[in-house]
């Protein structure tokens, strides 16, 4: 008994000694809020350091201090609280280009890369601590790892004109897909899934309203300067005297696609078992998304929603859906053929008559011209061989002057028919997993979310044919998230159906 009492005393003493400075620090900062002698001393020293540093090194020193005070806590939170990091990445991906327009110049793209690297490191640390590597064993995980590995091996492509082009391209084409594992591992509750969708719909609503501002009020001074900075920009964005709108995104194509995807989510929720007021709100939001999409003048986006509705009708086969699909089809036929002078509606109609479109005809000619190269180069001409990186690092080369105008054509030209086969296999695996999981899930809410993400991936797949839909922010990040959610919602459904006593054991989450 004496020994037992002695242990308690020693433990308490050690604890008091070990926690003394922490307790004092907490008292100074959080309780007394620096309103004491120690706090005033600390603040005085910080003020002197900032004053002297700014005097000697200029405003750069002040910015560095600000970054330290804000950036360091954010980095710590991203590693310690990965769910917070997931929200930050999704938010940053959506507003990345808006930040540059409001004057935040700097390597924002590198900051995004850094956030994703930190989150991936956190995943590896947690997986090792929990001895839980099952996330690497699913069919989507396997094909993504193979796809990333193939892109990394492209650094040794013997037909590549430039290794620097590979270095600049591999990030957007393959490395961003690593965020799939971040979402897969860290989204563990239905509350987290709901929060992500609410944020997605809210950000999309903000982007749509911003496009209305551009359409009816005008561009900002920064946007006007950009539009007038290069005559080539007018050639792409000015159609019949009317500027195409791009909202908070990099270009009208990215804007249009990111209006269609939340619209698909709205349709699935409206068709699901949710409260009436939510359906009404999302119905109104969807109308705003689709109307704003027309401001972009992106014809390729116009076919995405009908294509997604076609798969929706197949997967959610019932009488109500068939009636809805029939009504939607009649309305679509009406829109395609109704006489109009509205430039947005006219451009919408041309999307369904590609053979009468000069740009589509030119694309077919380019694709036919490049076919012999694809057939004789199974591993392609090297990542980054076409487009801006081809012009920059291999000017004058055969592929540098080829306009791919399509995500699939870029893959075929740069990564060869082997890469195209891998890419198509990856998309097929995602769609197959989403369809299978949709029919396995019992919970109506999770079932709706699985259906929505399957349709989003299908729509991105269609969008990748006329444009490069998966290499620009935020589409590349949200595509990875949609792929991860196909597995996450199925896992959550399985957990929900397990006996309650199973949750009392500390078991690693298996994928």
N, C-alpha and C positions, 0 to 999 in steps of 0.2 A: 504493500500500500504506500509506503514511504517512497519507494522507487517510482511508483506511478505519479505521485504528487510532484516529485522532483522533475520528471519529464515535462509535466505541464508547465512548471515554472520556467524551465530553461527554454521551452518552445516559445512561451510568451515573451520572454526577454529578448530572444533572438529576433522574433518578429518585430518587436518594438524598435530594436536597433536597426533592423534592415529597412523598416518603413518610415523612419524618422524624417529623412530628407524629402521623401515623396510626400509625406503628410504636410510638411512645412511648405513645399512648393505648391501643393494644392490649395493650402490656406492663403498663400500670397496671391496666387493668380485668380482662382475661381471664387473663393469666399470673400476675401478682402479686396479683390480686383485691383491689385497694385496700390491701393490706398494705404500705404504704410512705408516705413523707412526703406525696407528692402526693395519694395516695388518702385519707389521713386529713384533709388540708386540704379536699378536695372534700366528703367526708362531713360534716365539721364545718359547712361553709357551708350545706349542704342542711338539716342539722338545725336550724340557727339560723333559716333562712328559713321552715321549716315551723312552728317554735315561735312565731316572731313573727307569722306569718300567721294561725295558729290562734288566738292570743291576741287579735288585733285583729278578725278576721272570723268566728271561731267554727269549728264543725265543717265548714261548707261549704268552707272553704279546704282542709282536709285531704282532703275528697272530691275536690276539683278536682285536687289534687296526685296523688292515686291514679289518677284518670282519665287525667291526663297521662302518668304512668309506664306505665300499662297500655294506654290507648287509642291513644296515638301509635304505639307499636310495632305494634299490631294494624292500624292504618290503613296503615302502611308495608308490612306483610306482605301485606295484601289487594291493594294496588296492584302490588307487586313480584312477588308469588307468587299469581296469580289462582286457581290450583287450591286453595290454602289458603283463599282468600276464598269459593270455591264451597262448600267443606265447612262453613265458618263460617255461611254463609247458610242452608244446609239444616239445620244443627243448631239455629240460632237460631229458625228458623220452627217447628220442632217443639216447642221448650221455651219458647216466648215467654210463654205464659200461666202456665206453672209458675213462671217467674221472678217474676212479679208476686205470686203467692201466697206465696212464701217471703220477701217483704218488700222486693224490689228495685223500689220505686216509682220512676216516672220515665217519660220519653218513650221506652219501649222500642220502640214502633212506629216512631217517628222514627229510632231507631238502625237498625232494619231497612231503612228507606227509604234512609238514608245509606249503608249497606253496599252495597245494590243500585246506588245511583248511582255509588259509587266503582268497583264492578266494571264498570259500563257505560262509565265513562270509561276504565278500563283497556282494555276491548275496543276502543274507538275509537282509542286511542293505538296499540295493537298492530296494529290493522288498517291504520292509516295508515303505520306504520313498515314493515310487511310488504307494503304495497300489495295487501292481500287483502280485497276487499269482496264476495267471492262469497257470503258467508253471507246477504247481503240478497236474493239472487236465487232462492232456492228457493221452491217453492209455499207452504210453511207460513210462511216468512218474509214473503212478499208479503202474504198474507191477514192476518197478525198486524199488519203495519204499517198496512194499510187499516183494520182494526178499531180500532187505537189512534188513528189519525187521525180516524176518525168520532166516537169518544168525545171527543176534544179539541175538535172542531168543535161539539159539543153545548153549549159555553159560550155560543154564540150562538142557541140554540134559542128561537124567538119564543114558544113555549107554556110555557117554563119559568117557574116561580113564583119560583125563587131561584137566583142564581149561586153562593151559598155552598154550597148543597146539592151542586152540581156539583163544587166544589172538594174537598169532603170525600169524594165518592163516586168520582171518577175514578181515585184511587190504587188502590183495591181492584179496580175493574172492568177497568181498562186498563193502568195504568202498571206494575203488577206483572208483566204479560206481557213487559215488556222483559227480564226475567231469562231469557227463552227464548234471547235472543241471547248472554247471558253463558254459559249452559250450552253452547250450540252451539259457541261459539268456544273455550272453555277446557277442555272434556272431550276430550282428544286421544289417550288411550291406553286399552287394555282394562283395565289395572290401575286406572285412575281410575274406570272404570265399575263394576268389582268392588267397589272401596272404597265407592262411593256406595250400592250395593245392600246391602252388609254393614252400613253405618251405618243405613240405612233400616230393615232388618229388626231390628237391635239396638234402635233407638229405639222401634219398634213393640212389641217384646217388653217393654221397660221400661214403656210406656204400658199394655199389657195387664196386667202384674203390678200396676201401681198401681191399676187398676180392680178387680182381685181384692181388693186391700186395702180399697178403698172399699166393696165389696160385703159382705165377710165380717168386717172389723174396724171399719170406719166412716170417716166423713169427719174431716178434720183440723179444728182449731179455726177456722182461717181459712175453710175451706169451709162449716162449720156457720154461721158468721156471715153468709156470702154467701147461703146458702139461706134464712135467716130474716130477711134484710134487706128483703124485699119480698114481700107476699102473692101478687103475680103470678108470682113464681118458682115457688112451690109449685103454682100452677095449671098450670104447664108441665111441671114435673119430678116432681111427686108423683102417682103413678097407683096407685089402690087401696091407699093406705098404703105404697107402695114407691117409694123415690126412684130416679129414673133416674140412672145413673152417667155421668160425663163425663171421668174420668181426669185427664190433664194438659192437656186441651184446654178451649176456651171453652164448649162446650156438648155435649150428648149426640150431636147429629147429626154434628158434626165428628169426634167420637171414633169413632162407628160407621163412618163412611166411611173413616177412617184405620186401621181394622182390616181392612176388606175389601180395600183396595189391596195391602198386603203379602201377604195371603192369596192373591191372584191371582198375585203374583210367585212365591210358594212353589209353587203348582200347576204353573206353567210350568217351573220348575226341576226339580221332581219328575218331570215328563213328559219332560225333556230328557236329554241324555247327560252326566250328572254322576255323581260317586262316590256309592256307596250310602250311606255314613255321612252325607253332606250331605243326601240325600233324607230319611233318617230324622229328622235334626235339624230340618229344615224342616217335615216332616210334624207333628212334635210342636209346633213353634212355631205352625203354622197352626191347630191345634186350640185352642191358647190364645187366638189372635187372635179366632177365631169365637165361642168361648164368652164372651170378654170383650165382644164386640160385642153379645151378647144383653143384657148388663147395662145397655146404653144405652137400651133400650126404643124404639129408632128403627126403625119398621116399614119405612121406605123403604130402609134398608140391607139388609134381608133378601132383597130380590129382585135385588140387584146381582150376587152370586156366581152364581146360576143363569143370569142374563143373560150374564155373562162366559163361563160354561162353554158356553153355546149357541154363541157366536161361536168359542170355542176349538175345539169339535168340528167346526165348519165349516172353519176355517183349517188345523187339524192333522188332516186327514181320513185315518184309517187304522183297522184293525180293533181295535187296543187302545184307541184313543180312543173308538170307538163303544161298546165294551163298558163302558168307564169311564163314559161319558155315560149309558148306559142304567141302570147301577147307581146313579149319582148321582140320576137322575130318579126311580127307584123309591124311593130313600131320602127324597127330597124330598116325594114324594106321601105317604109314611108319616108324616113329620113334620107335614105340613099337616093330616092327618086323625086323628092319634092322640089319644085322650082324655087330658087332662092338667089338673092344677090348678096347675102351675107358671106364675107370672105372666109370666116371660120367654118361655116357649114359647107361651103363649096369645097374647101380643102378636105373636110371630113368625107365628103362623097367620093372624091378621087381616090381615097385609100382603098375603096372596094372596086375600083376599075383600074388596076395596075397596068394593064396592057395599053391604056391610053395615056400613061404617064411617061414623059420623056426621061425623067431621072431613073425610073425603074428599068426602062429599056437600056439605058446606058450601063446600069449595073449588070444586067444580063450579059451584055457584050464583054464587060471586064471579066466577069466570072468565066465565060467561055474561053477568053484569051489566056487565063492563068491555069486552066485545067491541065495542060501538058506538064507544067512545072510541078504541080501537086502530085501527078501520077509518077513522076520520075524522082521525087524527093520524099521518101517515106517519113523522114524526120523533119521535113520542112526546111526553110531557109534561115531559121534561127529566131528566137524570141526577140521581138522589137525590130524586126527587119523592115516592117512597113510603118506607115504613119509618121508621126513627128520624130520618133527616135530613129527611124530609118533615115530620114532627111538629115538629122543632126549628126549621127555617128557613121553613116555609110552613104553620104551624098553621091549620087551618080550611079548607085547600084541598081540592078534590075528591079528589086522588090521595093526600094525606097520610093519609086514613082508609082507604085500600085496602090490605089485607094480601096481598101478592103470593104468598107461600107457595110460590114456585117460581122458579128461576133464569130459566126461559124466559118466565114471565109478567112478571117484573120487566123483562127486556129489552124485551118487547113493549110494556109500558106506558110505560116511561121513554124508550126509544130508538125506539119505533114499529116498524111492520112492516118498514121498511127496515133498521133495526138488527137485528131478529130474523132477516131473510134473511141479513145479513152474518155474524151469529153462527153460524147453522146451516151456512153455507158454510165458515166456519173449522173447525168440528168435522168436517164432511165431508172437507175437505182433509187434516186430520190423519189421519183413519181411512184414507182412500184411500192416503196416502203410507205409512202403517204397513203396510197389507196388501200393497201393491206391493213395498216393500222386504223384507218377510218372505220373499217368493218369490224375490227376487233374491239374497239373502244366501246364501253357501255355508257359512261357518263355523257349525258347530252351536251353539256357545255364543252367538255374536252373534245368531244366528237366534232362539234362545230369548229373549234380552233384547228383541229387536224385537217378538216375539209378546206378551211380558208388557206392554210399554209400550202396545201397541195395545189390549190388553184393558183396561188401566187407564184409558185415555182413553175407551174405550167405556163402561166402568162409571161414570166421572164424568159422562158424557153422560146416562146413564139416571138417575143420582142427581140431576141438575140439574132433573129434571121435578117430583118431589114436594118438593124443598127447594132452597135456594140453596147449591150444592155448591162453587162455584168462587170465592167472594169472601172466604173466611176462611182464616187461617193454620192449618195449613201446607198445606192443599189447593191454594191458588192457586199457591204456589211449586212444589210437587211436580207439579202438572199441567203447568206450564211446562217442568219438567225432563223429564217423560215425553215431551212433544212434541219437545223438542230431541233426546232420545236416539233417536228414530225415524230421524233423519238421521245422527246421530253413529255409530251402530252400522253403518249401511250404508257410511259413509265409511271406517270402520276395516276393514270387510270388503274394500272395494276396495283399500285400501292393502296389505292382507295378500296380495292376489292379484297385486299388481304385481311385476315382476322385482326381485330384490334390488338390482341396480345403480341402480334409480331412487331408492332411499333414500339413495344417496350424494350426491345433488344437493340443494342447499338450495332446495327448491321450496316456495312457499306452499301451505298446505292449501286445497283447493278444495271447495266444497260443491255 
